[in-house]
Amino acid sequence: MSSIDVARARRETPGCENVVHLNNAGAGLMPDVVLATMVEHLELEARIGGYEAAAREHDRVEVVYDSVARLLGCSRDEVAIVENATRAWDMAFYSFDFQPGDRILTCGAEYASNYIALLQVARRTGAVVRVVADDETGQVSLGALEAELDRGARLVSLVHVPSQGGLVQPAAGVGRLCRAAGVPLLLDACQSVGQLPTHVGELRCDMLSATGRKFLRGPRGTGFLYVRKELVEQLEPAFLDLHAAEWVGRDTFTIRGDARRFENWETSYATKLGLGAAVDYALGWGLGPIAERVQGLAASLRSQLQALPGVEVRDRGVEMCGIVTFTVEGVAAQEVVALLSADGVNVSLVPASYSLLDLGSRGLDSVVRSSVHYYNTDEELHRLTDIVARATG
Ligand SMILES: Cc1ncc(COP(=O)(O)O)c(C=O)c1O
């Protein structure tokens, strides 16, 4: 039995009255407190002015850094708050001064935006991208990674939970190997924050990027980056502004010493405060209880779907999370998504181009992605499987 009070969670989530929301890997439903926090700040901006509202709420905005730091188990100086997970990841990645021949290791589940950046940097600098093999379960092979690290590497990029499936990568194991080899690990935790514990000390990552809108249930247009203190000053952001740096003389500038060097000056204070409210709300439930309920619901959904003739669950790995992907024989994934949507059930489509190495190598052009959260119910899962069963018949 999970310790989550599901009735309370649903009461505090207005969207639960309108939809069966199984698209938390797209964007989770915001709880009341997140919405109210943002509306309150927008109203204040309208009443007294945007700069004046930011000044009045300065202390509350600062507390958002403490909240994110608590979520990640790091210090507030190691946190940058930006517009989305991609920008967070890019700000870390493009800070590396790659040289010809530098080896960048990644995995088969890598996310499209990250892989495109890897390819661009390889083309520009002569660095080399190596994809570490998966093991037979579909997660990155720690043995193969160790062998690749032995040959030298400048950076390891790992997606903790990929967009396109239920897999949870053995991130702590990867982190342990990277630490032993002295190679920095950039962890894309976009799909794991808010549904699994993501303490950077336990994961042993050096940088972590994440978004606010998915399992954290924050507003769209929010993301954050963690950079380990020892690394912050070694990484010069690819671009700077007067917030990240200070113009101190005609020909000189200094870059700030904390992780906010990866931010830019202009930002949405309303969504930043909303992000803080979402993080506090998640911490209020506890990431342990959230993970337990999410993983229980997802396991139940997988077994219900697997029992349907013509339906194939496509998730791989040893540990799995709240993302449940499947295909239906003879029915295009897009059509399944449309059928569910017509009946008030939100899921999403993941085309192979989101993760070409993974879905492409499995011969899948797309999958249906359902993704549960702790506020979902067994009845909602049955609603999905009933509709899918009709589609197969
Ligand atoms: C694994 C993964 N990384 C990164 C991203 C990009 O996140 P954002 O849209 O916040 O930039 C996504 C988005 O779906 C994702 O699934």
The ligand as a Tripos MOL2 file, in Angstrom:
@<TRIPOS>MOLECULE
LIG
   16    16     1     0     0
SMALL
NO_CHARGES

@<TRIPOS>ATOM
      1 C1         14.8970   12.6390  -21.8710 C.3       1 LIG1
      2 C2         14.5790   14.0420  -22.2390 C.ar      1 LIG1
      3 N1         15.5500   14.9800  -22.2130 N.ar      1 LIG1
      4 C3         15.3160   16.2550  -22.5370 C.ar      1 LIG1
      5 C4         14.0570   16.6770  -22.9100 C.ar      1 LIG1
      6 C5         13.8560   18.1080  -23.2680 C.3       1 LIG1
      7 O1         13.1900   18.7780  -22.2600 O.3       1 LIG1
      8 P1         12.6560   20.2860  -22.4930 P.3       1 LIG1
      9 O2         11.5410   20.1550  -23.4710 O.co2     1 LIG1
     10 O3         12.2390   20.7570  -21.1450 O.co2     1 LIG1
     11 O4         13.7740   21.0550  -23.0570 O.co2     1 LIG1
     12 C6         13.0100   15.7610  -22.9450 C.ar      1 LIG1
     13 C7         11.6630   16.2120  -23.3420 C.2       1 LIG1
     14 O5         10.7640   15.4650  -23.5930 O.2       1 LIG1
     15 C8         13.2730   14.4090  -22.5980 C.ar      1 LIG1
     16 O6         12.3100   13.4970  -22.6130 O.3       1 LIG1
@<TRIPOS>BOND
     1     1     2 1
     2     2     3 ar
     3     2    15 ar
     4     3     4 ar
     5     4     5 ar
     6     5     6 1
     7     5    12 ar
     8     6     7 1
     9     7     8 1
    10     8     9 2
    11     8    10 1
    12     8    11 1
    13    12    13 1
    14    12    15 ar
    15    13    14 2
    16    15    16 1
@<TRIPOS>SUBSTRUCTURE
     1 LIG1         1 GROUP 0 **** ****
